[in-house]
Amino acid sequence: MTAPVQPLTTAAGAGPGAVLLWAVLPYVCLAVFVLGHIWRYRYDKFGWTTRSSQLYENRLLRIGSPLFHFGILVVLLGHIGGLVVPKSWTEAIGMSEHTYHLLAVVLGTIAGVCTVGGLAILVYRRRTVGPVFSATTRNDKAMYLSLTVTILLGLAATVAANLVKGGYDYRETVSPWFRSIFFLQPRADLMSGAPLLFQLHALSALLLFAAWPFTRLVHMLTAPLGYLTRPYIVYRSRDPGQLGTRPPRRGWERIGG
């Protein structure tokens, strides 16, 4: 016997607007994210790059880039832990809600400030350094704007909900909604009851993921594994009298010249 297939549900109590935002839009953005990367890799493989501007300016880049990447990595790990890992799992290993809340707020705030600071330096560099600004496309400007809005909304939600209002347990609403999307049973009603800043942060993140495949952010999904298996590069001297330090092997005497 096979178990009956559970029907796609959006939960009772969610209005048409909530269903559109929190049950339909996530799948649209997810489809664009996956199919967009496939299209980009197939038809724009040479454009799959960060378009590094290190040659134009290095001083500000050495400060802003590590600061931003360190912060965004911690933010990403925090989101994975908060959205993917159920509340019952952390309680099962003996982590109390107060400990988790304190850890999430402290690390999240520090990582958010580092991310915003690094991003501010990178945007300042891109705006004030002439060659870097000349190499900045409209696509880059839109990407920076979307990324900045998403990060600032997330930081504002953390500060406002947890430091100003005394705490908000997003693992009771936002996290179950996020997991329900991948279970094909989207709980739109859960996001309807979340604070406005959390809703705006989630919405901006969905739009950012939809635009992701068409920006320089694609480099985050690649790794230079080809360098491990590519053949050696052979360098030859332009000086006809310079034949290297090795003596020629028998049967390979130089002819001509």
N, C-alpha and C positions, 0 to 999 in steps of 0.2 A: 504494500500500500504506500501511496505517496501522500504527503501532507497537503492539504488544500492551500492553494496560492492565496496569500493575503491581498485583498484589493488595495489599490492606491487610495490613500485617505488623507484629508487635510484637517481632520478633527472637527467636531461640531463646535459651533460658537465663533468661528472665524468668518468675518465678512468677506465680500468679494474683493475689496481692496487688499485685505490681508492675505487672501489666497493668492492674488496676483503677485504681491511682493515677496511673500515668504514661502510659497509652494510652487509657483511657476517660474519666476525670475531666476531662482538658483539653478534650475535645470537648464535654462537658456544660457546662462553665463558659463555653466560647466561644459555644455556642448561646444560653445564658442571657444572656450579655453583648450579643450582637447583637439577639436578639429582644426582650430587655428594654428596650433603648433605643428600638426601633421602637414597642413598646407604650407606653412612657412618653411619647414625643413625640406619639403619636396621642391618647392619652386623658388625659394630664396635662401639656399644653403650658404651662399657667400655673404649674405647679409646677416647671418646668425652670429652676431658679434656685439661687443660692448662699445665699439667705436672709441677705443681708448684715446684720451687727449693728454696722456702723460707727457708726450714730447713737447707740448705747448707750455705746460706749467707743472711744476712738481712740488713746490713748497706747501701750498695749501692742500694739495691732493694727499700728501703724506700725513696730514692731520685729519682731514675730513673723511677720507675713505675708510681707514681702519676704525674710526669712531662710529661711522654709520654702519659698517658691516658687522662690527661687534654687537652694536645695539640691536640691529634688525635680526641677527641670529638668535639672541636671547629672547627677543619678542616672539619670534617664530616658535622656538621651543616652548615658551610659556603658553602660546595659543594651542599648540598640540597637546600639552598637558592639561589645559583647562577645558578644551572643547572635545577632545577625543577620549580622554581617560574619564570614566564615570566617577561620580562622587563616592560610590560604594567601594571602589577599588582603593582609593586613598585611605578610606576609613578602615578597610580590611588590613592594611599594613601598619595600622596604629597611628596614622597622622590625623590629628584632630582638625576640626573645621577652623578653629582659631589659628592653629599653626599654618595650615594651608593658606588661609586668608592673609595672614601677616607676611608669609613668604611671597605670595603672589603680588601683593601690593608693593612691598619693598623692592623686589627684583624688577617688577613691571615698571615701576616709576623710574628707577635708575636706568633701565634699558631704554625706556621711552625718551628720557632726557638725552641720553647719549645718541639715540637715533635722530632726534630732532636737531641736536647740536651739529652732528656730522652732516646731516642733510642741509642745514643752513649754510655751513661752510662750503659745501659743494655747489649749492645754488649761487652763493656770493661769488665763488670762483668762476662759475660759468657765465655770470653776468658782467663781471668786471675785467676779466682777462680777455683781451681782444680776440686772439686766435681761437680760444675756446668758445667764445660767444659766436664767432663766425661759423664754427663747426656745429652749432646747436640748431637742430631742425625744429619745425613746429611740432612734430611728433614727440621730440624730447621735452619740449615745454609742456605739452599736455600730459605727458607721463609724470613729470616732476610735480605738476599741480595736483594730479590725482593721487599720487603717492603721499604728498604732503598733507592733503585733506584727510586721507585715511588714517595716517599716523597721528595727526593732531586730534581727530575725533576719538581715536582709541585712548590716547593719553588723557583727554578731557573726561572721557567716561570713567576711567580708572580713578582720577583725582576727585571728580564730582561725586561719584557714587560711593566710593570707599573712604575718602578722607573728609568730605564735606557733610555728606548725609548719613555717615555712620556705618556704611557697608551695604552692599547689595550682592546677593548670592546668584551670580549669573549661571551657575551650574544647575540651577533649578529650572531655568527657562532657555537661555541661549544655547547652552551645551546640548540638552536633549533635542532642541530644534535642529542643531547642526548635524547630529548623528542621525536623526530621523530622515534627513534628505538622502543619505546613502543607504538607508534601509527601505527606500521607496515608499515611505509613509510620512510625508512631511507634516509636521505639527505647526501649522501656521498660527494657531491660537497661542502658542507659547511665546512667539516673538511679538504678538500683539500686546501682551502684557508687560513687555520689557520697557525700561526707561527709554526716553527719546534718544539720548546720546548713544545708547547701545544699538538702537535701530538704525540710526544714521551711520554709525561705524560699520555695521554689517552691510548696509546697502552700498556704501562707498567701496567696501572691500569686494563685493560682488561685481561692481562695475570695473574695478581695477583688474580683477581676474579676467574679465571679458576682454579688456584691452591688452592684457599681458602679451599674447602671442605676437602682436603687431608692434611691439616696442623693443628697446634694447634689454628689457628685463628677461628675455629668453635665455640670456647667458647664465642665469641662475640655475637652469635645468641641465647644464652641460658640464662635462669635466674633460680635461685634456688627456684622456686615456690613450689616444692615438700616439702620443709622444713615447709611450712605453714600447711600442712595436714598430715604429717607423724606421726605415733604413737610415744608415749613417749618411751624412752629407759629405760628399767628396769635394775638397777644395783643390784647385789646380792653380799653380803660379802662372802669371802672365810673362814672367821673365824666361825666355827660351833657354837661358843658361842655367837656370835653377831647376834641378831635377829632383830635389829632395835629398834626404840624408841616407836613404837606403841604396845599397848598390843594386844595379839592374840584375834581374834573374837571367840565367842562361837561356838563350833562345829569344830574348826580348831586347836585343840591342836596339838602340835608337837609330833610326834611318832618316835621312834628309837633314836639312838645316846645317 
